[in-house]
Amino acid sequence: MIIIGFLLIGLIGGFLANLVVGGGKRFQTYEYWAAGIVGSFVGGTLMSVLLGEGFDIRIGGILGSMVGAIIVLLVYGWWKRRSKA
């Protein structure tokens, strides 16, 4: 059940991170969904462990997912621009 939660929060987090980072048009749909899922897993797990909430879906994990997705999109955007140059 927690995996489904990570996926759903990751998809939403990726969409919102795309709005923050790319203004809604910088990345393709599959790119921000993937970044959201990876960011959700990394950021959500890190925040849940740091805040001592365990692996339940709570507000710390959701905020960590958002921050993780933003960081993943920023790094991916930098890498994508660098590889084109």
C-alpha positions as MATLAB code, in Angstrom:
seq = 'MIIIGFLLIGLIGGFLANLVVGGGKRFQTYEYWAAGIVGSFVGGTLMSVLLGEGFDIRIGGILGSMVGAIIVLLVYGWWKRRSKA';
ca = [
       0.000    0.000    0.000;
       2.861    2.369    0.758;
       4.250    1.872   -2.761;
       0.939    2.985   -4.278;
       1.023    6.022   -1.993;
       4.554    6.883   -3.120;
       3.485    6.580   -6.762;
       0.387    8.741   -6.420;
       2.122   11.399   -4.362;
       5.050   11.228   -6.796;
       2.811   11.894   -9.785;
       1.192   14.854   -8.074;
       4.549   16.056   -6.773;
       6.089   15.828  -10.237;
       3.258   17.858  -11.729;
       3.551   20.563   -9.065;
       7.352   20.550   -9.272;
       7.082   21.080  -13.028;
       4.908   24.131  -12.384;
       7.483   25.490   -9.915;
      10.638   24.657  -11.876;
       9.536   24.747  -15.485;
       6.578   27.080  -15.515;
       4.409   24.180  -16.684;
       6.019   23.799  -20.125;
       9.700   23.030  -19.743;
       9.495   19.245  -19.340;
       7.569   16.484  -21.088;
       4.838   14.689  -19.135;
       6.820   11.470  -18.733;
       9.849   13.435  -17.509;
       8.112   15.193  -14.662;
       6.165   12.069  -13.724;
       9.409   10.096  -13.482;
      11.074   12.919  -11.559;
       8.086   13.065   -9.243;
       8.201    9.346   -8.521;
      11.967    9.366   -7.927;
      11.697   12.559   -5.881;
       8.821   11.109   -3.912;
      10.783    8.032   -3.018;
      14.029    9.812   -2.166;
      12.636   12.977   -0.576;
       9.705   11.311    1.165;
      11.848    8.566    2.633;
      14.533   11.002    3.742;
      12.080   13.404    5.402;
      10.121   10.609    7.072;
      13.288    9.150    8.550;
      14.702   12.535    9.590;
      11.457   13.571   11.263;
      11.059   10.181   12.914;
       7.665    9.513   11.327;
       8.573    6.107    9.974;
       7.332    5.016    6.573;
       3.705    6.031    6.969;
       2.297    8.660    4.622;
       2.324   11.847    6.657;
       2.867   15.524    6.035;
       6.677   15.335    6.390;
       6.852   12.687    3.709;
       4.576   14.641    1.398;
       6.647   17.812    1.798;
       9.810   15.780    1.282;
       8.301   14.366   -1.898;
       7.668   17.835   -3.245;
      11.174   19.040   -2.404;
      12.690   15.835   -3.788;
      10.776   16.195   -7.070;
      11.881   19.829   -7.423;
      15.515   18.868   -6.832;
      15.312   15.961   -9.292;
      13.785   18.217  -11.979;
      16.443   20.877  -11.435;
      19.255   18.339  -11.723;
      17.636   16.678  -14.739;
      17.118   20.031  -16.471;
      20.756   20.964  -15.858;
      21.919   17.594  -17.177;
      19.686   17.871  -20.234;
      20.962   21.354  -21.115;
      24.562   20.284  -20.565;
      24.265   17.239  -22.821;
      22.840   19.370  -25.661;
      25.744   21.828  -25.543;
];
